[in-house]
Amino acid sequence: MIILASSSPRRREVLHSIGLEFEVIAPEVDETRFPDEAPTSYVERLARTKAESVDAPGAIVIAADTAVVHEGAILGKPAHPAEARSMLGRLQNDTHHVVTGVAVASGSDIVSDIDTTAVHFLPVTEEEITAYIATGEPMDKAGAYGLQGIAGVFIDAIEGSPSNVVGLPVHLLRRLLDGVGSAVL
């Protein structure tokens, strides 16, 4: 049995797209970032904490946490449209990084790692930002955008894993599953 320790619909879509059957248990963990904690350390710590928080003997637990990082700052999910506008204004015509921590637990074994993808946004006008925010799409996404959605038209290049930008780097997941002796992929 595989359990996805996440409430993210995008992570569910990624696992479905690679043919995995799984159950979802959304963990309740404190996601407060430690003072001066690097974004990569933060997402890996949260992924491990989420995986460890699920009590499912005999199951393989997959957990992840993703952050959009621009100029050293983590851009989370916007709380309101004005915050989405600010984030998109920062990202446009620049490159930022998406970092995801992934953890896989099986019995007492837990392995984790991080993946980083560089994403380059094209220049975007205020009118385009306004129209995009009006769709509602940015409001539940870190950094206020989704590569797999409408905002894909604003992105002209990525360096790294596309599935990482969506929230679950499948190449890393495969390696971590191998690390706990699972041959599900």
Secondary structure, 3 states (H helix, E strand, C coil): CEEECCCCHHHHHHHHHCCCCCEECCCCCCCCCCCCCCHHHHHHHHHHHHHHHCCCCCCEEEEEEEEEEECCEEECCCCCHHHHHHHHHHHCCCEEEEEEEEEEEECCEEEEEEEEEEEEECCCCHHHHHHHHHCCHHHHCHHHCCCCCHHHHHEEEEECCHHHHHCCCHHHHHHHHHHCCCCCC
